[in-house]
Amino acid sequence: MDQPKTASAVVIGGGVVGCSIAYNLARRGLRDVVVIERETVGSGTTSKAAGGIRVQFPTETEIRFSLEAIRVFERFQDEFGVDPGYKKIGYLFLLSEEQQLRAFEPRIALQTRLGADVRLVTPDDARKLVPALRVDDLIAAVWGPGDGLAGPAEVTAGFARRARELGVKIIEGVRVQSLETAQRRVSGVTTTTGAISSALVINAAGPSAARVARLAGVDLPVHPRRRHIFFTEPFPAIPGPVPLTTDVTSGFYFRKELEQVLLSPGDVEDIGEDFDVPMDPGKVEDAVQKAIQRVPIIGDARIAGGWAGLRPLTPDDHAIIGWAPGVEGFFQAVGFGGHGFQHSPATGRYVAEWLLDGKPSLDLSLFDPGRFGRPRAGGGLKVDAE
C-alpha cells in the first residue's frame, strides 16, 4: 500500500491498542487515519501476550476498563467477524501471607461494588477448582469466575479488518524515523518511505513508546521488561480447562489450555531497549521449580517450548493515556504493562472520545502522562499476572 502524504491522524504502532484506536476513530467518522507498523499488524508485543482478561485490578478505572472489555469480547465474533476464542476459565490468586490477604480485601470490595463477581475462598475451595494444587501453606485464595482469555492475534486482526473497511490505511514494514514539530506542535511524521503531514500523532508503540516519544523531545518513563511463558507437551494428568492460577508469593502462574499447560515464572527482567527478545533457556528451570512447589505433578510434564515477550512498564504500574506534556497534538496510549490486550477495547473507545469530543466520558486521570515527577498516593501489593 502506498503511504499517503497527509492524514487526520497518524497512529504509531499496529498492535492491539493502535488498531483499536484506529478502528474507534474511524467508527466515529475520522476516516483518513494512518497506522504505521514497523513489522506486521499484531506482530510485536501483542503476539507475545498470554491473552488473559481479568477484572481483578486495584483501581476503579482499570476495573471499568476490564468490565467494558469483557462485554466487547463476549460479542466480538458478531461485531468483527473473527472468533477470538473467548473463554471464561476464571482467575485464581493463591495467598499464603496475611499481608496479601489484607491487600486483596479492599480490592475485592471495590470490584464487587462495581459489579464484578470476585470471591474470597478457602484453600480447600481452591483445590476443588484446581485438584492438582498443593494448598497446605495457603491461607486463602481469590476467585474470579468471570475472568478468562481470548486470542490477541485474532482480536487485533478483527480491529484491523474493521478499521480498513472504514477507510483506515495500515502501512506495514515501515519505521518512523522522526516526528516533525513546529512551535512545540506536531506537524507530521517521517517514515522510511516518506513524510506524512498530520496535526495529530498517537503513540501506541508498546515497548518502543519511549523511543518514539523522544523523537518529539518527550521523556516517557516506559521501560520494557522481559517475561517468559512456556508450554508443556500434552499433559492429561491435569485435566483442563484450568483457571489462570497465580501464586502471589512466587509470581508463578499457569493455566491449562487444550492439551497443554501454559506456565510462567513471573519474571520481570530489564533488558534496556534491545527489542530483540530471545528466550533464555535458563528460565525453564526457574519456571519448573516454582511449578513443582505449587503443582507437584507438573514435575512429570515435559516442556515443549516457550517464548519471551516484553511488558512495557511504568514506575507506578499504570498505563499512560493522554496528551504529551509540552507538545501539542501528540497523544500517548502506552505503558500498559502486559494489560494492553485486555484493555484495548476500552482504550480505543475512550481515546476516540477524547480526541473527537474533547474529553473522555470516564475520568482517566489515573493515566495522566504528567503525573511522574510529582508526589502520588498509592502503592501496595503488586499483582503481576497477565
C-alpha positions, 0 to 999 in steps of 0.5 A, a space after each residue: 500500500 502506498 503511504 499517503 502524504 497527509 492524514 487526520 491522524 497518524 497512529 504509531 504502532 499496529 498492535 492491539 491498542 493502535 488498531 483499536 484506536 484506529 478502528 474507534 476513530 474511524 467508527 466515529 467518522 475520522 476516516 483518513 487515519 494512518 497506522 504505521 507498523 514497523 513489522 506486521 499488524 499484531 506482530 510485536 508485543 501483542 503476539 507475545 501476550 498470554 491473552 488473559 482478561 481479568 477484572 481483578 485490578 486495584 483501581 476503579 478505572 482499570 476495573 471499568 476498563 476490564 468490565 467494558 472489555 469483557 462485554 466487547 469480547 463476549 460479542 466480538 465474533 458478531 461485531 468483527 467477524 473473527 472468533 477470538 476464542 473467548 473463554 471464561 476459565 476464571 482467575 485464581 490468586 493463591 495467598 499464603 501471607 496475611 499481608 496479601 490477604 489484607 491487600 486483596 480485601 479492599 480490592 475485592 470490595 471495590 470490584 464487587 461494588 462495581 459489579 464484578 463477581 470476585 470471591 474470597 475462598 478457602 484453600 480447600 475451595 481452591 483445590 476443588 477448582 484446581 485438584 492438582 494444587 498443593 494448598 497446605 501453606 495457603 491461607 486463602 485464595 481469590 476467585 474470579 469466575 468471570 475472568 478468562 482469555 481470548 486470542 490477541 492475534 485474532 482480536 487485533 486482526 478483527 480491529 484491523 479488518 474493521 478499521 480498513 473497511 472504514 477507510 483506515 490505511 495500515 502501512 506495514 514494514 515501515 519505521 518512523 524515523 522522526 516526528 516533525 514539530 513546529 512551535 512545540 506542535 506536531 506537524 507530521 511524521 517521517 517514515 522510511 518511505 516518506 513524510 506524512 503531514 498530520 496535526 495529530 500523532 498517537 503513540 501506541 508503540 508498546 515497548 518502543 513508546 519511549 523511543 518514539 516519544 523522544 523523537 518529539 523531545 518527550 521523556 516517557 518513563 516506559 521501560 520494557 521488561 522481559 517475561 517468559 511463558 512456556 508450554 508443556 507437551 500434552 499433559 492429561 494428568 491435569 485435566 483442563 480447562 484450568 483457571 489462570 492460577 497465580 501464586 502471589 508469593 512466587 509470581 508463578 502462574 499457569 493455566 491449562 489450555 487444550 492439551 497443554 499447560 501454559 506456565 510462567 515464572 513471573 519474571 520481570 527482567 530489564 533488558 534496556 531497549 534491545 527489542 530483540 527478545 530471545 528466550 533464555 533457556 535458563 528460565 525453564 528451570 526457574 519456571 519448573 521449580 516454582 511449578 513443582 512447589 505449587 503443582 507437584 505433578 507438573 514435575 512429570 510434564 515435559 516442556 515443549 517450548 516457550 517464548 519471551 515477550 516484553 511488558 512495557 512498564 511504568 514506575 507506578 504500574 499504570 498505563 499512560 493515556 493522554 496528551 504529551 506534556 509540552 507538545 501539542 497534538 501528540 497523544 500517548 496510549 502506552 505503558 500498559 504493562 502486559 494489560 494492553 490486550 485486555 484493555 484495548 477495547 476500552 482504550 480505543 473507545 475512550 481515546 476516540 472520545 477524547 480526541 473527537 469530543 474533547 474529553 473522555 466520558 470516564 475520568 482517566 486521570 489515573 493515566 495522566 502522562 504528567 503525573 511522574 515527577 510529582 508526589 502520588 498516593 498509592 502503592 501496595 501489593 503488586 499483582 503481576 499476572 497477565 
